[in-house]
């Protein structure tokens, strides 16, 4: 049986996609999953067989795994796969033997380009000790640790935050530059938003919780506790109206001191978003 590689990505892209996936998973680490998933990044591809029970339909592909739990696994694949598709993963254990692990596709979502993240639910619970050594570091993506990796530098009381945001709104109302913006920015207030600065650079990458202030199809504003240089690339994790996390890439275009150590940061998105997916059409107003 032919085994195809539809993913065709290098190691740098693989690591970049994994970073993006782990970042977008942060807001839902306490979700409905029965088991915590731990990083399972292999140096090379592994083989999965979809529709393995049917001689006429079975297809084998090279994929890249990125996380693992006793009840399931996440893989990267080069095309969409329908939910409930039977799948067999050929997984090499710590002894070097290949084990056949069966399950079904639980979900598929497009990450970027042709790269899809596929979640697999196993038919039977897996003994992780056969595949992951206890001495292996779990890394920064471990669900139990990941929230602690996001730093909050704003650290001001909610009442003070409201006061700062009102001051920003008032200044914007008097600012000719804001009035002449091509896109109106709408109020986007709520819980903390997560942002990764310099996501592609392991040496300078930094993850923060920030306070959102406004949103448009082309960008977002937020409060942060330190200066960020314009031109800094970033990934923002936005929650849509269904509570799903979306990773949006962008570039810092402005950073101004608001009060004390609190800075107002403006980010321009790499690609415009559909505002209707993130805010009710009758909510919000033109803001900074």
C-alpha positions as CSV (number, residue, x, y, z in Angstrom):
1,X,0.0,0.0,0.0
2,X,1.4,3.4,-1.0
3,X,2.1,5.8,1.9
4,X,1.7,9.4,0.8
5,X,3.0,12.6,2.4
6,X,0.5,15.5,1.8
7,X,1.9,17.6,4.6
8,X,5.4,18.3,3.2
9,X,6.7,20.6,5.8
10,X,10.2,21.2,7.2
11,X,11.2,21.1,10.8
12,X,11.0,24.8,11.2
13,X,7.5,25.0,10.0
14,X,6.5,22.0,12.1
15,X,7.8,23.7,15.3
16,X,6.1,26.9,14.3
17,X,2.7,25.3,13.8
18,X,3.1,23.4,17.1
19,X,3.8,26.7,18.9
20,X,0.7,28.2,17.3
21,X,-1.5,25.2,18.3
22,X,-0.3,25.2,21.9
23,X,-0.8,29.0,22.1
24,X,-4.4,28.7,20.8
25,X,-5.1,25.8,23.2
26,X,-4.3,27.9,26.3
27,X,-7.8,29.3,27.0
28,X,-9.3,25.8,27.0
29,X,-6.9,23.8,29.0
30,X,-9.7,23.1,31.5
31,X,-12.1,22.0,28.8
32,X,-14.2,18.9,28.4
33,X,-11.2,16.6,27.6
34,X,-11.1,13.7,29.9
35,X,-7.3,13.6,30.0
36,X,-4.5,16.2,29.8
37,X,-2.6,16.0,26.6
38,X,1.2,16.2,26.8
39,X,3.6,17.2,24.0
40,X,4.4,14.4,21.6
41,X,6.6,15.9,19.0
42,X,8.7,13.4,17.0
43,X,11.8,14.1,14.9
44,X,10.2,12.4,11.9
45,X,6.9,11.5,10.5
46,X,4.7,8.6,11.6
47,X,2.2,6.6,9.5
48,X,-1.6,6.6,9.9
49,X,-4.1,4.6,7.9
50,X,-7.6,6.1,7.4
51,X,-10.5,3.7,6.7
52,X,-8.1,0.8,7.6
53,X,-10.9,-1.7,7.8
54,X,-11.9,-1.3,4.2
55,X,-9.6,-2.6,1.5
56,X,-11.2,-0.3,-1.1
57,X,-11.1,2.9,0.9
58,X,-7.9,2.5,3.1
59,X,-5.2,5.1,2.6
60,X,-1.9,5.5,4.3
61,X,-0.3,8.9,5.0
62,X,2.8,10.3,6.7
63,X,1.7,12.7,9.4
64,X,3.4,14.6,12.3
65,X,2.0,14.1,15.8
66,X,2.0,17.0,18.3
67,X,0.3,15.8,21.5
68,X,-0.8,12.6,23.2
69,X,-3.0,11.4,26.0
70,X,-4.3,8.0,27.2
71,X,-7.5,8.7,25.3
72,X,-6.3,10.4,22.1
73,X,-3.7,12.1,20.0
74,X,-3.3,15.2,17.8
75,X,-1.6,15.0,14.4
76,X,-0.8,17.4,11.6
77,X,-2.0,16.3,8.1
78,X,-2.1,17.8,4.7
79,X,-5.9,17.6,4.1
80,X,-9.3,17.6,5.7
81,X,-10.6,14.3,7.2
82,X,-14.2,13.8,8.2
83,X,-15.3,13.3,11.7
84,X,-15.7,9.6,12.8
85,X,-13.3,8.4,10.1
86,X,-11.7,5.1,11.4
87,X,-7.9,5.5,11.7
88,X,-5.0,3.3,12.7
89,X,-1.8,4.9,13.9
90,X,1.4,3.0,13.6
91,X,3.2,4.2,16.8
92,X,6.7,3.2,17.7
93,X,7.1,2.4,21.5
94,X,10.1,3.1,23.6
95,X,11.4,-0.4,22.8
96,X,11.4,0.4,19.1
97,X,8.5,-1.9,18.2
98,X,5.6,-0.6,16.1
99,X,2.2,-0.8,17.8
100,X,-1.1,-0.5,15.9
101,X,-3.4,1.9,17.8
102,X,-6.9,2.3,16.4
103,X,-9.4,5.1,16.9
104,X,-11.6,7.6,15.1
105,X,-11.2,11.2,13.9
106,X,-12.8,13.5,16.5
107,X,-12.3,16.8,14.7
108,X,-10.3,18.5,12.0
109,X,-9.4,22.2,11.7
110,X,-7.4,24.2,9.2
111,X,-4.3,25.7,10.8
112,X,-2.7,27.4,7.8
113,X,-2.2,26.7,4.1
114,X,-2.9,23.0,3.6
115,X,-1.9,22.1,7.2
116,X,-4.8,20.6,9.2
117,X,-4.7,19.7,12.9
118,X,-6.6,16.4,13.5
119,X,-7.7,15.1,16.8
120,X,-8.0,11.3,17.2
121,X,-9.9,9.5,19.9
122,X,-8.5,6.1,20.7
123,X,-10.8,3.0,20.8
124,X,-9.0,1.8,24.0
125,X,-7.0,3.8,26.5
126,X,-3.3,3.9,25.9
127,X,-0.5,3.3,28.4
128,X,1.6,6.4,27.9
129,X,4.6,4.8,29.7
130,X,5.1,2.7,26.7
131,X,5.7,5.7,24.5
132,X,6.9,8.6,26.7
133,X,9.6,8.2,29.3
134,X,9.0,9.7,32.7
135,X,12.4,11.4,32.4
136,X,11.4,13.2,29.2
137,X,10.7,16.9,29.9
138,X,7.1,17.9,29.2
139,X,8.2,21.3,27.9
140,X,6.3,24.6,27.8
141,X,3.3,23.1,26.1
142,X,2.2,20.9,29.1
143,X,-1.4,21.8,29.9
144,X,-0.7,21.9,33.7
145,X,2.1,24.5,33.2
146,X,1.0,26.5,30.2
147,X,-1.2,29.0,32.0
148,X,1.6,29.9,34.4
149,X,3.8,30.7,31.4
150,X,1.7,33.7,30.5
151,X,2.8,36.8,32.3
152,X,0.5,39.7,33.4
153,X,2.5,43.0,33.5
154,X,-0.6,45.3,33.7
155,X,-1.4,44.4,37.3
156,X,-3.8,47.3,38.0
157,X,-7.3,47.0,39.7
158,X,-10.3,46.7,37.4
159,X,-11.6,50.1,38.4
160,X,-8.3,51.6,37.3
161,X,-8.4,49.7,34.0
162,X,-11.8,51.2,33.3
163,X,-10.5,54.7,34.1
164,X,-7.5,54.2,31.7
165,X,-9.8,52.9,28.9
166,X,-12.1,55.8,29.3
167,X,-9.2,58.2,29.0
168,X,-8.0,56.5,25.9
169,X,-11.5,56.7,24.4
170,X,-11.7,60.4,25.2
171,X,-8.3,61.1,23.7
172,X,-9.3,59.2,20.5
173,X,-12.5,61.2,20.2
174,X,-10.4,64.4,19.9
175,X,-7.7,62.8,17.8
176,X,-7.8,63.7,14.0
177,X,-5.7,60.6,13.2
178,X,-8.3,58.3,14.8
179,X,-11.1,60.1,13.1
180,X,-9.4,59.5,9.7
181,X,-8.9,55.8,10.1
182,X,-10.1,53.7,7.2
183,X,-11.7,51.2,9.5
184,X,-13.8,52.1,12.6
185,X,-12.6,50.3,15.8
186,X,-15.3,48.9,18.0
187,X,-15.3,48.5,21.8
188,X,-13.8,45.1,22.6
189,X,-13.8,44.8,26.4
190,X,-13.8,41.7,28.5
191,X,-11.4,39.1,30.0
192,X,-7.7,39.0,29.4
193,X,-6.5,38.4,25.9
194,X,-3.4,36.3,25.2
195,X,-0.6,37.5,22.9
196,X,2.8,36.0,21.9
197,X,5.4,38.5,20.8
198,X,8.2,37.3,18.4
199,X,6.5,33.9,18.1
200,X,9.0,32.5,15.5
201,X,12.1,33.4,17.6
202,X,12.7,31.0,20.5
203,X,15.3,33.4,22.0
204,X,13.0,36.5,22.2
205,X,9.5,34.9,22.3
206,X,7.4,36.2,25.1
207,X,3.8,35.3,26.2
208,X,1.6,37.8,28.0
209,X,-1.9,38.3,29.3
210,X,-3.1,41.7,28.1
211,X,-6.4,43.7,28.4
212,X,-8.2,44.2,25.1
213,X,-9.7,47.6,24.4
214,X,-10.9,47.8,20.7
215,X,-11.2,45.8,17.6
216,X,-11.6,46.3,13.9
217,X,-11.4,44.0,10.9
218,X,-7.8,45.1,10.4
219,X,-6.5,45.3,14.0
220,X,-6.9,45.3,17.7
221,X,-5.9,47.5,20.6
222,X,-4.9,46.4,24.1
223,X,-3.3,47.5,27.4
224,X,0.1,46.0,28.3
225,X,2.5,46.6,31.2
226,X,5.6,47.5,29.2
227,X,6.7,49.2,26.0
228,X,6.6,47.1,22.8
229,X,8.6,48.3,19.8
230,X,6.5,49.0,16.6
231,X,7.3,46.4,14.0
232,X,7.3,43.5,16.6
233,X,5.5,40.4,15.1
234,X,2.9,38.8,17.3
235,X,0.2,36.1,17.5
236,X,-3.1,37.1,19.3
237,X,-5.5,34.6,20.7
238,X,-9.1,35.9,20.2
239,X,-12.2,34.2,21.4
240,X,-15.1,34.2,18.8
241,X,-18.8,34.4,19.7
242,X,-18.9,30.6,20.1
243,X,-16.1,30.6,22.7
244,X,-13.6,29.1,20.3
245,X,-10.0,30.4,20.3
246,X,-8.6,31.8,17.1
247,X,-4.9,32.6,16.5
248,X,-4.5,35.8,14.5
249,X,-1.1,37.0,13.3
250,X,-0.2,40.6,13.3
251,X,2.4,43.4,13.7
252,X,2.7,46.0,16.4
253,X,2.1,49.4,14.8
254,X,2.0,51.7,17.8
255,X,2.7,51.7,21.5
256,X,2.0,54.7,23.7
257,X,2.2,55.3,27.4
258,X,-1.3,55.5,28.9
259,X,-0.7,55.9,32.6
260,X,2.0,54.7,35.0
261,X,3.5,51.6,33.5
262,X,0.4,50.8,31.4
263,X,0.9,51.2,27.7
264,X,-1.8,51.3,24.9
265,X,-0.6,48.9,22.1
266,X,-2.1,48.8,18.6
267,X,-1.7,45.7,16.4
268,X,-2.4,45.5,12.6
269,X,-3.5,42.0,11.5
270,X,-1.7,40.1,8.8
271,X,-5.0,39.3,7.2
272,X,-8.4,41.0,8.0
273,X,-10.9,39.1,10.2
274,X,-14.6,38.9,9.9
275,X,-15.9,41.1,12.8
276,X,-19.2,39.3,12.8
277,X,-17.4,36.2,14.1
278,X,-16.1,38.1,17.2
279,X,-18.7,40.6,18.2
280,X,-22.5,41.1,17.9
281,X,-23.3,43.6,15.1
282,X,-25.3,45.8,17.4
283,X,-22.7,46.0,20.2
284,X,-19.7,48.2,20.4
285,X,-18.9,51.7,19.3
286,X,-16.2,53.6,17.6
287,X,-13.2,53.6,19.9
288,X,-9.5,54.1,20.0
